[in-house]
């Protein structure tokens, strides 16, 4: 058997992507906390210089992972590597067992051949490894994977107004009891205190409204290495469209991904098919020029936006560079539309 290398990875979902893509998407948050900052008492993340809201890349990727895990019942080849409250080394060890290791390599002692074989198996069977990459050099060691799908911090179009609201908790756990002999111990403590002592106050952070711009970059070259194919890509787009539909909570308020998604596909311009394929993989225009074609502005008649309808989205279709196709992606579209 030949030594597995990044260039001969298996392709569980057909041919890997052969075109570079950029993706811009809009999502909003109404009366909720879009992404709390644990270093700031879980207040909404924001840029202190211009007061615009921020949503981290890992927050977006977590919700993509959650959707894929739910939609595919966490089964291979679309299982999720980075699950909530799990030990990643368990899956890395499983990769070595599945690729013929009689005994697991000691920590840091896996050979190059063993690490590549395990890395290949992880790419084949775990969607988030195939898409986002992963550091798997811990435990038995399956190397590192740089994923073709990279997500940047999302940023609000306008400054946000964080609110810190007091809420009443109609029950308490602050009983100062270190060791209870039975449930009656707590019942006796409760009976000995007036009603006001059995209520507490809490805090809830939110913003009244914020419209955010998210950006995603998809590399065809890295897709060749992990086997990230068109089926994987359509699943990614499906997950982005639905990622907040299955992540509801009182703290998040009403979060919505607004349609369509704006997808820039690099197709090339050369008449020679080989050269054109090369252009399609490398790209025909810088990402920032493509993102600038989509403009989001607050309506002049609106002082304090409180809904998506308070904004105007304009797209300069006539300025799309040659060799690039702009696709407005919405529900119901599939592989044939890429």
C-alpha positions as CSV (number, residue, x, y, z in Angstrom):
1,X,0.0,0.0,0.0
2,X,1.4,3.4,-0.9
3,X,2.1,5.9,1.8
4,X,-0.9,8.3,2.2
5,X,0.0,11.9,1.5
6,X,-2.1,15.1,1.3
7,X,-2.2,14.7,-2.5
8,X,-3.7,11.3,-2.7
9,X,-6.5,11.7,-0.1
10,X,-9.6,9.7,-0.8
11,X,-12.6,11.7,-1.9
12,X,-15.7,10.6,0.0
13,X,-18.0,13.0,-1.7
14,X,-16.9,12.8,-5.3
15,X,-14.5,15.2,-7.0
16,X,-13.1,17.9,-4.8
17,X,-14.0,21.5,-5.6
18,X,-12.2,22.8,-8.7
19,X,-13.2,26.5,-8.3
20,X,-12.4,29.1,-5.8
21,X,-15.4,30.7,-4.1
22,X,-16.1,33.6,-1.7
23,X,-19.3,33.9,0.2
24,X,-20.9,36.9,1.8
25,X,-24.0,36.4,4.0
26,X,-26.2,38.7,6.2
27,X,-27.7,37.8,9.5
28,X,-29.4,39.8,12.2
29,X,-30.2,39.6,15.9
30,X,-33.3,41.1,17.5
31,X,-33.5,41.5,21.2
32,X,-30.7,39.1,22.0
33,X,-27.0,38.5,22.5
34,X,-25.5,37.3,19.2
35,X,-22.2,36.3,20.7
36,X,-21.3,36.9,24.3
37,X,-17.7,37.7,25.4
38,X,-16.7,35.6,28.5
39,X,-14.0,38.2,29.3
40,X,-16.7,40.9,29.5
41,X,-19.3,39.2,31.7
42,X,-20.8,37.6,28.5
43,X,-21.8,41.0,27.1
44,X,-22.2,41.2,23.3
45,X,-18.8,41.3,21.6
46,X,-18.0,44.7,20.1
47,X,-15.3,46.8,18.6
48,X,-14.6,49.5,21.3
49,X,-13.4,52.0,18.7
50,X,-16.5,52.2,16.5
51,X,-19.0,50.3,18.7
52,X,-19.8,47.9,16.0
53,X,-20.8,44.4,17.0
54,X,-18.7,41.3,16.4
55,X,-19.5,37.6,16.1
56,X,-16.5,35.3,16.2
57,X,-15.6,32.8,13.5
58,X,-15.8,29.9,16.0
59,X,-19.4,30.9,16.9
60,X,-20.5,30.6,13.3
61,X,-18.5,27.3,12.8
62,X,-20.1,25.8,15.9
63,X,-23.6,26.4,14.6
64,X,-22.6,24.9,11.2
65,X,-21.2,21.9,13.0
66,X,-24.4,21.6,15.1
67,X,-26.6,21.7,12.0
68,X,-24.6,19.1,10.1
69,X,-24.5,16.8,13.2
70,X,-28.3,17.1,13.5
71,X,-29.0,16.7,9.8
72,X,-26.9,13.6,9.3
73,X,-27.3,12.1,12.8
74,X,-23.5,12.4,13.4
75,X,-22.8,9.5,11.0
76,X,-19.8,9.1,8.7
77,X,-18.8,10.5,6.3
78,X,-20.5,13.6,7.8
79,X,-19.7,13.0,11.4
80,X,-18.4,15.9,13.5
81,X,-14.9,15.7,15.1
82,X,-15.2,18.7,17.4
83,X,-18.2,17.8,19.4
84,X,-19.4,19.3,22.7
85,X,-17.9,17.9,25.8
86,X,-15.8,15.1,24.2
87,X,-12.1,14.1,24.1
88,X,-10.7,14.6,20.6
89,X,-8.0,12.0,21.2
90,X,-10.7,9.3,21.2
91,X,-11.5,9.9,17.5
92,X,-7.8,10.2,16.7
93,X,-7.1,6.8,18.3
94,X,-10.0,5.4,16.3
95,X,-8.4,6.7,13.1
96,X,-5.2,4.8,13.9
97,X,-7.2,1.6,14.7
98,X,-9.2,1.9,11.4
99,X,-6.0,2.3,9.3
100,X,-4.4,-0.9,10.6
101,X,-2.4,0.1,13.6
102,X,-1.9,-3.0,15.8
103,X,-1.1,-0.8,18.8
104,X,-1.7,3.0,19.2
105,X,1.4,5.1,18.7
106,X,2.7,6.7,21.8
107,X,2.1,10.4,22.2
108,X,4.3,12.2,19.7
109,X,5.7,8.9,18.4
110,X,3.5,8.2,15.3
111,X,5.5,7.8,12.1
112,X,4.9,10.0,9.1
113,X,3.1,7.1,7.3
114,X,0.9,6.4,10.3
115,X,0.0,10.1,10.8
116,X,-0.9,10.5,7.1
117,X,-3.0,7.4,7.1
118,X,-4.9,8.5,10.2
119,X,-5.2,12.1,8.7
120,X,-6.7,10.7,5.5
121,X,-9.2,8.6,7.4
122,X,-10.3,11.6,9.5
123,X,-10.8,13.7,6.3
124,X,-12.9,10.9,4.8
125,X,-15.2,10.5,7.8
126,X,-15.5,13.9,9.6
127,X,-17.2,16.7,7.8
128,X,-15.7,19.5,9.9
129,X,-12.1,18.1,9.4
130,X,-12.8,18.1,5.6
131,X,-14.2,21.6,5.7
132,X,-12.5,23.6,8.5
133,X,-9.4,21.5,9.0
134,X,-8.2,20.5,12.5
135,X,-5.1,20.2,14.7
136,X,-4.9,16.4,15.4
137,X,-1.3,16.3,16.6
138,X,-2.4,15.5,20.1
139,X,-2.6,12.0,21.6
140,X,-1.7,9.3,19.1
141,X,-1.2,12.1,16.5
142,X,-3.0,12.3,13.1
143,X,-1.2,15.4,12.0
144,X,-2.7,18.7,11.1
145,X,-5.2,19.7,8.3
146,X,-5.7,23.1,6.9
147,X,-9.3,23.3,5.8
148,X,-10.5,24.9,2.6
149,X,-13.3,26.7,4.3
150,X,-12.2,29.7,6.4
151,X,-14.6,32.0,8.2
152,X,-13.8,35.5,9.4
153,X,-15.2,37.5,12.2
154,X,-18.6,38.9,11.3
155,X,-19.2,42.6,11.9
156,X,-22.4,44.7,12.3
157,X,-23.2,47.3,9.6
158,X,-23.9,50.0,12.3
159,X,-22.9,50.5,15.9
160,X,-24.8,48.4,18.4
161,X,-26.3,49.4,21.8
162,X,-25.6,46.7,24.4
163,X,-28.1,46.7,27.2
164,X,-27.6,45.1,30.6
165,X,-31.0,44.3,32.0
166,X,-32.0,43.1,35.5
167,X,-34.2,40.1,35.7
168,X,-35.9,38.5,38.8
169,X,-35.4,34.9,39.5
170,X,-38.4,33.6,41.4
171,X,-36.5,30.9,43.2
172,X,-33.1,30.6,44.8
173,X,-30.3,28.1,45.4
174,X,-28.4,30.3,47.8
175,X,-29.1,28.2,50.9
176,X,-25.7,28.2,52.6
177,X,-26.1,24.5,53.3
178,X,-22.8,22.6,52.9
179,X,-24.1,19.1,53.6
180,X,-27.8,18.0,53.6
181,X,-28.9,14.9,55.4
182,X,-32.0,14.7,53.1
183,X,-34.4,16.8,51.0
184,X,-36.1,17.7,54.3
185,X,-33.0,19.8,55.2
186,X,-33.6,22.1,52.3
187,X,-37.4,22.1,53.0
188,X,-36.7,23.2,56.6
189,X,-34.4,26.0,55.4
190,X,-37.0,27.2,52.9
191,X,-39.7,27.2,55.6
192,X,-37.5,29.3,57.9
193,X,-37.1,32.2,55.5
194,X,-39.5,34.9,54.3
195,X,-40.6,35.0,50.6
196,X,-38.4,37.9,49.7
197,X,-35.3,35.9,50.7
198,X,-36.3,33.1,48.3
199,X,-36.0,35.3,45.3
200,X,-32.8,36.6,43.6
201,X,-31.8,39.0,40.8
202,X,-29.9,38.2,37.7
203,X,-28.6,40.1,34.6
204,X,-29.3,39.6,30.9
205,X,-27.2,41.2,28.2
206,X,-28.7,42.0,24.8
207,X,-28.8,44.3,21.9
208,X,-32.1,45.7,20.5
209,X,-31.0,45.0,16.9
210,X,-28.0,44.4,14.8
211,X,-27.4,43.4,11.2
212,X,-24.1,41.5,10.7
213,X,-22.1,40.8,7.6
214,X,-20.3,37.4,7.4
215,X,-17.6,36.4,5.0
216,X,-16.4,32.9,4.1
217,X,-13.4,31.9,1.9
218,X,-13.3,28.5,0.1
219,X,-10.0,27.4,-1.4
220,X,-10.0,24.9,-4.3
221,X,-6.4,23.9,-3.7
222,X,-7.0,23.0,0.0
223,X,-10.3,21.2,-1.1
224,X,-8.1,18.9,-3.2
225,X,-6.1,17.9,-0.1
226,X,-9.1,17.2,2.2
227,X,-11.6,15.9,-0.5
228,X,-14.1,18.7,0.1
229,X,-16.5,18.3,-2.8
230,X,-19.6,20.0,-4.2
231,X,-21.9,17.9,-2.0
232,X,-20.0,19.1,1.0
233,X,-20.2,22.7,-0.3
234,X,-24.0,22.6,-0.7
235,X,-24.3,21.1,2.8
236,X,-22.2,24.1,4.1
237,X,-24.6,26.5,2.4
238,X,-27.6,24.6,3.7
239,X,-26.1,24.8,7.2
240,X,-25.5,28.5,7.0
241,X,-29.1,29.1,5.8
242,X,-30.5,27.0,8.7
243,X,-27.9,27.5,11.5
244,X,-30.0,29.7,13.7
245,X,-33.3,27.9,12.9
246,X,-32.2,25.1,15.3
247,X,-30.3,27.2,17.8
248,X,-33.1,29.1,19.5
249,X,-32.8,30.4,23.0
250,X,-34.0,33.3,25.1
251,X,-30.5,34.7,25.3
252,X,-30.1,34.7,21.5
253,X,-33.4,36.5,20.8
254,X,-34.5,36.3,17.2
255,X,-31.5,35.5,15.0
256,X,-32.0,35.1,11.3
257,X,-29.8,34.5,8.2
258,X,-31.3,36.7,5.5
259,X,-31.5,35.5,2.0
260,X,-30.0,35.3,-0.5
261,X,-26.4,34.3,0.2
262,X,-24.0,36.0,-2.2
263,X,-21.6,33.4,-3.7
264,X,-18.7,34.4,-6.0
265,X,-17.5,31.6,-8.2
266,X,-14.2,31.9,-10.0
267,X,-14.5,30.3,-13.5
268,X,-11.6,31.7,-15.5
269,X,-11.4,33.4,-18.8
270,X,-8.7,31.7,-20.9
271,X,-9.8,29.8,-24.0
272,X,-7.3,27.0,-23.2
273,X,-9.2,24.6,-20.9
274,X,-6.1,23.7,-18.8
275,X,-5.2,27.3,-18.2
276,X,-8.8,28.2,-17.5
277,X,-9.0,25.4,-14.9
278,X,-5.9,26.8,-13.3
279,X,-7.5,30.3,-13.2
280,X,-10.6,28.9,-11.7
281,X,-8.6,27.4,-8.8
282,X,-6.4,30.4,-8.3
283,X,-9.1,33.0,-8.7
284,X,-9.7,35.8,-11.1
285,X,-10.1,38.7,-8.7
286,X,-9.2,39.6,-5.1
287,X,-11.8,38.8,-2.4
288,X,-12.2,42.3,-1.1
289,X,-13.1,43.6,-4.6
290,X,-15.9,41.0,-4.8
291,X,-17.2,41.7,-1.3
292,X,-17.3,45.4,-2.1
293,X,-19.9,44.7,-4.9
294,X,-22.5,44.1,-2.2
295,X,-23.4,47.2,-0.3
296,X,-25.6,47.3,2.8
297,X,-26.9,50.7,4.0
298,X,-29.4,51.9,6.5
299,X,-32.3,53.8,5.0
300,X,-32.0,57.5,5.2
301,X,-35.4,57.8,6.9
302,X,-34.3,55.4,9.7
303,X,-32.6,56.7,12.9
304,X,-32.4,53.5,14.9
305,X,-32.8,50.3,12.8
306,X,-34.9,47.6,14.4
307,X,-35.4,45.2,11.5
308,X,-33.9,44.0,8.2
309,X,-36.4,46.1,6.4
310,X,-34.7,49.2,7.7
311,X,-31.8,48.5,5.4
312,X,-31.2,48.5,1.7
313,X,-29.0,45.9,0.0
314,X,-27.6,46.7,-3.4
315,X,-25.5,44.6,-5.7
316,X,-23.4,46.0,-8.6
317,X,-23.9,43.1,-11.0
318,X,-22.4,45.1,-13.9
319,X,-19.1,45.4,-12.0
320,X,-18.5,41.7,-11.5
321,X,-15.0,41.0,-12.9
322,X,-14.5,38.7,-15.9
323,X,-14.0,35.1,-15.0
324,X,-16.2,35.4,-11.9
325,X,-19.9,34.5,-11.6
326,X,-22.1,35.9,-8.9
327,X,-24.7,33.4,-7.6
328,X,-27.5,34.5,-5.3
329,X,-28.0,31.4,-3.2
330,X,-31.4,30.6,-1.6
331,X,-33.4,27.7,-0.2
332,X,-34.1,24.9,-2.7
333,X,-30.9,25.3,-4.7
334,X,-28.4,22.4,-5.0
335,X,-25.3,21.0,-6.6
336,X,-26.4,21.8,-10.1
337,X,-26.6,25.5,-9.3
338,X,-22.9,25.7,-8.3
